[in-house]
């Protein structure tokens, strides 16, 4: 297979990194129409890169790490900007960042114990679902923030925010079970 074709999924992943500065600039200026288009491009790149990797049979551990890094970079910076602008509540930011810090700490501990830099851990379906829900949540937020919602609708948005956090914490539970099983396999 052509070397350039084999790198196509990773190039598509990089679209998320390239779109991010423009997305943040338009969000900062509250230009939600352009921000929505850029976010949709990023979401489509997230769906396309994995599909291409499987279709071309070029899935790799480095590609999976690049994909996860692009997802987190996109979500963290956009959520943080939305929080700074007052469009997301602090508790939501704490829940999202807390989950990721918890996973990062567990992954570092796992790597230290295994003495490996990049353990071959597969993203769980629930972890992928959590990312998808958060990206869809961003699309929803970009549509409703400009509307300056009533208190009743703001309560509904808060409920949606809470529901979007749940798949992420469920994935933490599933990862913890997998890491425990792996630890038991190595120590047994």
C-alpha positions as CSV (number, residue, x, y, z in Angstrom):
1,X,0.0,0.0,0.0
2,X,1.2,3.5,-0.8
3,X,2.8,5.2,2.2
4,X,0.7,8.3,1.7
5,X,-2.6,6.4,1.6
6,X,-1.6,4.7,4.9
7,X,-1.2,8.1,6.5
8,X,-4.6,9.4,5.3
9,X,-6.5,8.6,8.5
10,X,-3.9,10.5,10.6
11,X,-4.1,13.4,8.2
12,X,-7.8,13.5,8.7
13,X,-7.3,13.4,12.5
14,X,-5.1,16.4,12.2
15,X,-8.0,18.4,10.8
16,X,-9.3,18.7,14.4
17,X,-6.0,20.4,15.5
18,X,-6.0,22.7,12.5
19,X,-9.6,23.8,12.9
20,X,-9.2,24.5,16.6
21,X,-7.7,28.1,16.5
22,X,-10.4,29.4,14.1
23,X,-13.1,27.6,16.1
24,X,-11.9,29.3,19.4
25,X,-11.6,32.7,17.7
26,X,-15.2,32.5,16.4
27,X,-16.5,31.3,19.7
28,X,-14.7,34.1,21.5
29,X,-16.4,36.6,19.2
30,X,-19.8,34.8,19.7
31,X,-19.9,34.0,16.0
32,X,-21.8,30.8,16.5
33,X,-22.8,30.2,12.9
34,X,-19.1,29.9,11.8
35,X,-18.2,28.0,15.0
36,X,-20.9,25.5,14.3
37,X,-19.6,24.8,10.8
38,X,-16.0,24.4,12.1
39,X,-17.3,22.1,14.9
40,X,-19.2,20.0,12.4
41,X,-16.0,19.7,10.3
42,X,-14.1,18.5,13.4
43,X,-16.9,16.0,14.3
44,X,-16.9,14.7,10.8
45,X,-13.1,14.3,10.9
46,X,-13.5,12.3,14.1
47,X,-15.9,9.9,12.4
48,X,-14.0,9.7,9.2
49,X,-10.5,9.0,10.5
50,X,-11.5,5.8,12.3
51,X,-13.6,4.6,9.4
52,X,-10.7,5.2,7.0
53,X,-8.2,3.4,9.3
54,X,-10.4,0.3,9.5
55,X,-11.4,0.4,5.8
56,X,-7.7,0.8,4.6
57,X,-6.6,-1.7,7.3
58,X,-4.0,0.8,8.7
59,X,-5.3,1.2,12.2
60,X,-2.3,1.7,14.6
61,X,-1.7,2.4,18.3
62,X,-0.1,5.8,17.3
63,X,-3.1,6.7,15.3
64,X,-5.4,5.8,18.2
65,X,-3.3,8.0,20.5
66,X,-3.4,10.9,18.0
67,X,-7.2,10.5,17.6
68,X,-7.7,10.6,21.4
69,X,-5.4,13.6,21.7
70,X,-7.3,15.5,19.0
71,X,-10.6,14.7,20.8
72,X,-9.4,15.9,24.2
73,X,-7.6,19.0,22.8
74,X,-10.8,20.0,21.0
75,X,-13.2,19.3,23.9
76,X,-11.0,20.7,26.7
77,X,-10.3,24.0,25.0
78,X,-13.8,24.6,23.8
79,X,-15.4,23.6,27.1
80,X,-12.8,25.8,28.9
81,X,-13.6,28.8,26.6
82,X,-17.4,28.2,27.1
83,X,-16.8,28.2,30.9
84,X,-14.7,31.4,30.8
85,X,-17.4,33.1,28.8
86,X,-20.0,32.0,31.4
87,X,-21.8,29.7,29.0
88,X,-21.1,26.5,30.9
89,X,-21.4,26.1,34.7
90,X,-18.4,25.4,36.8
91,X,-19.7,22.0,38.0
92,X,-19.8,20.7,34.4
93,X,-16.2,21.8,33.8
94,X,-15.1,20.2,37.1
95,X,-16.9,16.9,36.2
96,X,-15.5,16.7,32.6
97,X,-11.9,17.7,33.7
98,X,-12.1,15.6,36.8
99,X,-13.0,12.5,34.8
100,X,-10.1,13.0,32.4
101,X,-7.6,13.7,35.2
102,X,-8.7,10.6,37.0
103,X,-8.2,8.5,33.8
104,X,-4.8,10.2,33.1
105,X,-3.6,9.4,36.6
106,X,-4.7,5.8,36.3
107,X,-3.1,5.5,32.9
108,X,0.2,6.9,34.2
109,X,0.2,4.5,37.1
110,X,-0.6,1.6,34.7
111,X,2.3,2.6,32.5
112,X,4.7,2.9,35.4
113,X,3.8,-0.5,36.7
114,X,4.2,-2.1,33.2
115,X,7.3,0.0,32.4
116,X,5.8,0.7,29.0
117,X,5.3,4.2,27.5
118,X,2.2,3.4,25.4
119,X,0.2,0.5,26.7
120,X,-2.1,-1.0,24.1
121,X,-5.4,-0.1,25.7
122,X,-8.4,0.0,23.5
123,X,-10.9,2.8,23.9
124,X,-14.1,1.4,25.3
125,X,-17.4,1.8,23.5
126,X,-18.6,3.8,26.4
127,X,-15.6,6.1,26.2
128,X,-16.2,6.6,22.5
129,X,-19.9,7.2,23.3
130,X,-18.9,9.8,26.0
131,X,-16.8,11.7,23.4
132,X,-19.6,11.6,20.8
133,X,-22.2,12.8,23.4
134,X,-19.9,15.7,24.4
135,X,-19.4,16.7,20.8
136,X,-23.1,16.6,20.1
137,X,-23.6,18.6,23.3
138,X,-21.3,21.3,21.9
139,X,-23.4,21.5,18.7
140,X,-26.5,21.9,20.8
141,X,-24.8,24.6,23.0
142,X,-23.7,26.5,19.9
143,X,-27.3,26.6,18.8
144,X,-28.9,27.6,22.1
145,X,-26.4,30.0,23.7
146,X,-27.3,32.9,21.3
147,X,-30.9,32.5,22.3
148,X,-30.5,33.7,25.9
149,X,-32.8,31.1,27.3
150,X,-35.4,31.5,30.0
151,X,-34.8,30.0,33.5
152,X,-36.9,27.0,32.7
153,X,-35.0,26.2,29.5
154,X,-31.7,26.8,31.3
155,X,-32.8,24.1,33.8
156,X,-33.4,21.8,30.9
157,X,-29.9,22.5,29.5
158,X,-28.4,21.8,33.0
159,X,-30.1,18.4,32.9
160,X,-28.7,17.7,29.5
161,X,-25.2,18.7,30.7
162,X,-25.6,16.3,33.6
163,X,-26.7,13.5,31.3
164,X,-23.7,14.2,29.0
165,X,-21.3,13.6,31.9
166,X,-22.7,10.2,32.9
167,X,-21.3,8.1,29.9
168,X,-17.8,9.5,30.8
169,X,-18.0,8.3,34.3
170,X,-19.4,5.0,33.3
171,X,-16.4,4.6,31.0
172,X,-14.1,5.3,34.0
173,X,-15.7,2.4,35.8
174,X,-15.2,0.1,32.7
175,X,-11.6,1.2,32.3
176,X,-11.0,0.6,36.0
177,X,-12.4,-3.0,35.6
178,X,-10.1,-3.6,32.6
179,X,-7.0,-2.2,34.4
180,X,-7.8,-4.3,37.4
181,X,-8.1,-7.4,35.3
182,X,-4.8,-6.6,33.5
183,X,-3.1,-6.0,36.8
184,X,-4.3,-9.3,38.2
185,X,-3.1,-11.1,35.0
186,X,0.4,-9.6,35.4
187,X,0.6,-10.2,39.1
188,X,-0.9,-13.7,39.0
